[in-house]
Amino acid sequence: MSKALGTIERIWRYPVKSTGGEQLSEAAVDARGLVGDRLYAVRDAEGKFGSGKATRRFRRMPGLLLLRSRYPGGVVTEVPELLGPDGIPVPDPSDFVRRYLDRNDVEVAREGTISHFDQLPLSLLTTATLDWVRTAVPGVPIDERRFRPNLLVRTPPGTTPFVEDTWLGSTARIGDALHVRFVRSSERCVMTNEAQEGLPHSPLILRVIAQAHDLRLDALATVTRTGCVRLGDTIDLI
C-alpha cells in the first residue's frame, strides 16, 4: 500500500555549485542525483569549493548566488554556461570568476574524487514548509531558491509545515520508476539569507528557522532506483 505525498511542482538543477540554477520540465536521475547537478564548482588553489559558508571542504565566496548556471540546450555532456549578474552568458567562466571575485587562484572545475555536494544527492522541499517560512518572515521575498531544493513538492491543502520530517527513514516512488530513500534534513546556513536575483539579503530567514526548527529544513534523499522525474509526477511513500 502506498501513501500519496504530493506532486512535483518544480525541478531545479544547479550545474555550478553555489550559483543560481536552471528550472527543468524533466530530468534524468542516477545514483549521484539529478544528472549534471553541481557537477562543476568554483575551486581555489587549495582545492576548496566556493560556497556560502566556510568548512573543511568549502570556502566562503560571497556573490556567487548572483550568478546563474545552465547547460546549453539542456545537454549535460557540455560544459555549463555561467551567466553574470546581468543575465548574459560569459565567454570564459574561469576567467570571469577570477575577475568577479578578485582572486587569481580560482577556476570553474568539474567534480573529481571529492564530492561537490554538501550532504546527500537530492533535496526535496514542500510547499507547506515554504508557505510557513513566508508567514514567519512577512515582508521578506521568499521562494524556494532560498533553500536550493532539487524538487519542490506541492502538498495537499492543510498539510502541516515541516511534514518532511515524517518522511525520514521511508522510501518513495516518484513517477513511474524513480525510487528515493529519505535520510535526514539539511542543516541550514547563512546561504539562506544571501541576496540573489529578486531576493534581497535578509538575516531573518535563518533566524526563524533556527528558533522554530533547529536550523533544519527539507528532506535529503539517496537514490535507490534510477529513473526520470517530470513536472506533475506524483510522489508516493511505499
C-alpha positions as CSV (number, residue, x, y, z in Angstrom):
1,M,0.0,0.0,0.0
2,S,1.3,3.5,-0.9
3,K,0.6,6.9,0.5
4,A,0.5,10.0,-1.7
5,L,2.6,12.8,-0.5
6,G,2.1,15.3,-3.3
7,T,3.2,16.2,-6.8
8,I,6.3,17.6,-8.3
9,E,5.8,21.4,-8.8
10,R,9.3,22.5,-9.8
11,I,12.6,20.8,-10.7
12,W,15.9,22.6,-10.1
13,R,19.4,21.8,-11.2
14,Y,22.5,23.8,-10.3
15,P,25.2,23.0,-12.8
16,V,27.8,25.1,-11.0
17,K,27.6,24.7,-7.2
18,S,26.6,27.8,-5.2
19,T,25.3,29.7,-8.2
20,G,21.7,30.1,-9.2
21,G,20.3,27.2,-11.2
22,E,18.0,26.3,-14.0
23,Q,14.4,25.1,-13.9
24,L,13.6,21.9,-15.8
25,S,10.5,20.2,-17.1
26,E,12.1,16.8,-16.6
27,A,15.5,15.4,-15.5
28,A,17.2,12.0,-15.5
29,V,18.2,10.9,-12.0
30,D,21.0,8.5,-11.3
31,A,22.8,7.4,-8.1
32,R,24.5,10.8,-7.9
33,G,21.2,12.7,-8.1
34,L,19.9,14.8,-11.0
35,V,22.3,14.2,-13.8
36,G,24.6,17.2,-14.0
37,D,23.6,18.7,-10.7
38,R,26.5,20.5,-9.0
39,L,28.9,18.7,-11.4
40,Y,31.0,21.9,-11.6
41,A,32.2,24.2,-8.8
42,V,34.4,27.2,-8.3
43,R,37.5,25.8,-6.9
44,D,40.5,27.5,-5.3
45,A,44.2,26.6,-5.3
46,E,43.8,24.6,-2.0
47,G,41.1,22.5,-3.6
48,K,38.2,24.1,-1.6
49,F,34.9,24.8,-3.3
50,G,33.1,28.1,-3.5
51,S,30.1,28.2,-1.2
52,G,28.1,30.4,1.1
53,K,29.9,29.0,4.1
54,A,33.4,28.1,5.2
55,T,34.2,24.5,6.3
56,R,36.9,21.9,5.8
57,R,35.8,21.4,2.1
58,F,34.2,24.8,1.3
59,R,35.5,28.3,1.0
60,R,33.1,31.2,1.5
61,M,32.9,33.2,-1.7
62,P,30.2,35.9,-1.4
63,G,28.4,36.9,-4.6
64,L,28.2,33.5,-6.3
65,L,24.4,33.4,-5.9
66,L,24.1,36.5,-8.0
67,L,25.4,34.4,-10.9
68,R,23.5,31.6,-12.7
69,S,24.5,28.4,-14.5
70,R,22.8,26.3,-17.1
71,Y,23.6,23.6,-19.7
72,P,23.3,24.9,-23.2
73,G,20.3,23.2,-24.7
74,G,20.0,21.1,-21.6
75,V,22.8,18.8,-22.7
76,V,24.8,17.7,-19.7
77,T,27.8,16.5,-21.7
78,E,28.7,20.1,-22.4
79,V,30.5,22.5,-20.0
80,P,27.8,24.6,-18.4
81,E,27.3,28.3,-19.2
82,L,27.8,30.8,-16.5
83,L,25.6,33.9,-16.6
84,G,26.8,37.1,-15.0
85,P,24.6,39.3,-12.7
86,D,23.2,40.9,-15.9
87,G,21.9,37.5,-17.1
88,I,24.3,37.4,-20.0
89,P,26.5,34.3,-20.6
90,V,30.2,34.9,-20.1
91,P,32.7,33.7,-22.7
92,D,35.1,32.1,-20.2
93,P,33.7,31.1,-16.8
94,S,37.1,30.7,-15.1
95,D,38.4,34.0,-16.3
96,F,35.1,35.7,-15.3
97,V,35.1,34.3,-11.7
98,R,38.7,35.4,-11.2
99,R,37.8,39.0,-12.1
100,Y,34.4,38.8,-10.3
101,L,35.8,37.5,-7.1
102,D,39.1,39.4,-7.4
103,R,41.0,36.2,-6.9
104,N,43.6,34.7,-9.3
105,D,43.6,31.3,-7.7
106,V,40.1,30.1,-8.7
107,E,38.6,28.2,-11.6
108,V,35.3,26.6,-12.6
109,A,36.2,22.9,-12.4
110,R,34.4,19.6,-12.9
111,E,34.0,17.3,-9.9
112,G,36.8,14.9,-9.3
113,T,37.3,12.5,-6.4
114,I,35.9,14.9,-3.8
115,S,32.1,15.4,-4.0
116,H,30.7,18.8,-4.6
117,F,27.6,18.0,-2.5
118,D,27.2,19.4,1.0
119,Q,25.4,16.3,2.1
120,L,23.2,13.9,0.0
121,P,22.3,13.8,-3.7
122,L,18.7,15.0,-3.6
123,S,16.9,17.7,-1.6
124,L,13.1,17.9,-1.5
125,L,11.1,20.7,-0.1
126,T,7.3,21.0,0.3
127,T,5.1,24.0,-0.4
128,A,3.6,23.6,3.1
129,T,7.0,24.3,4.6
130,L,7.8,27.1,2.1
131,D,4.5,28.7,2.9
132,W,5.3,28.6,6.6
133,V,8.6,30.5,6.0
134,R,6.7,33.2,4.1
135,T,4.3,33.6,7.0
136,A,7.1,33.7,9.5
137,V,9.0,36.5,7.8
138,P,6.3,38.8,6.4
139,G,7.6,41.4,4.0
140,V,10.7,39.4,3.0
141,P,10.5,38.0,-0.5
142,I,10.7,34.2,-0.2
143,D,10.7,31.4,-2.8
144,E,12.3,28.0,-2.9
145,R,15.5,29.4,-4.4
146,R,16.4,30.5,-0.8
147,F,16.8,26.8,0.1
148,R,18.1,25.3,-3.2
149,P,16.0,22.2,-3.4
150,N,16.1,19.9,-6.4
151,L,12.4,19.2,-6.1
152,L,9.6,21.4,-4.8
153,V,6.7,19.1,-3.8
154,R,3.1,20.5,-4.0
155,T,1.4,19.1,-0.9
156,P,-2.4,18.9,-0.3
157,P,-4.2,21.7,1.4
158,G,-3.9,21.5,5.2
159,T,-0.5,19.8,5.2
160,T,1.5,20.9,8.2
161,P,4.8,22.6,7.8
162,F,8.0,20.5,8.2
163,V,6.0,17.5,7.1
164,E,9.3,16.3,5.5
165,D,10.3,15.2,9.0
166,T,7.7,12.4,8.9
167,W,9.2,11.0,5.7
168,L,12.6,10.3,7.1
169,G,13.5,6.7,7.1
170,S,11.0,5.9,4.3
171,T,11.2,5.2,0.6
172,A,9.2,6.9,-2.0
173,R,8.4,6.4,-5.7
174,I,8.4,9.4,-7.9
175,G,6.6,9.0,-11.2
176,D,6.9,5.6,-12.9
177,A,10.3,4.3,-11.8
178,L,12.4,6.6,-9.6
179,H,12.8,5.5,-6.0
180,V,14.4,7.6,-3.3
181,R,15.2,7.0,0.4
182,F,14.7,9.9,2.8
183,V,17.6,10.0,5.2
184,R,17.7,13.3,7.1
185,S,17.1,17.1,6.7
186,S,19.5,19.8,5.8
187,E,21.1,22.0,8.5
188,R,20.7,25.5,7.1
189,C,23.5,28.1,6.9
190,V,23.8,31.8,6.1
191,M,23.3,31.0,2.4
192,T,19.5,31.1,3.0
193,N,19.9,34.8,3.9
194,E,22.1,35.7,0.8
195,A,20.9,38.0,-1.9
196,Q,20.1,36.6,-5.3
197,E,18.1,37.7,-8.3
198,G,14.8,39.2,-7.0
199,L,15.6,38.2,-3.4
200,P,17.3,40.7,-1.2
201,H,19.6,39.8,1.7
202,S,17.7,39.1,5.0
203,P,19.1,37.7,8.3
204,L,15.5,37.0,9.4
205,I,15.2,33.8,7.4
206,L,17.9,31.8,9.1
207,R,16.8,33.2,12.5
208,V,13.2,31.9,12.3
209,I,14.3,28.5,11.1
210,A,16.8,28.3,14.0
211,Q,14.1,29.2,16.5
212,A,11.3,27.1,15.1
213,H,13.1,24.0,13.8
214,D,16.7,23.9,14.9
215,L,18.1,25.2,11.6
216,R,16.7,22.1,9.7
217,L,14.5,22.4,6.6
218,D,13.7,19.9,3.7
219,A,14.3,16.1,3.3
220,L,17.6,14.8,1.9
221,A,17.5,11.6,0.0
222,T,19.6,8.9,-1.7
223,V,18.5,7.3,-5.0
224,T,17.6,3.6,-4.6
225,R,16.3,3.1,-8.1
226,T,17.3,5.4,-11.0
227,G,14.7,6.9,-13.3
228,C,13.3,10.2,-14.6
229,V,11.4,12.9,-12.7
230,R,8.9,15.2,-14.5
231,L,6.7,18.1,-13.6
232,G,3.4,16.8,-12.3
233,D,4.7,13.4,-11.2
234,T,3.2,12.0,-8.1
235,I,5.3,11.1,-5.1
236,D,4.2,8.2,-3.0
237,L,5.6,6.6,0.1
238,I,6.0,2.8,-0.5
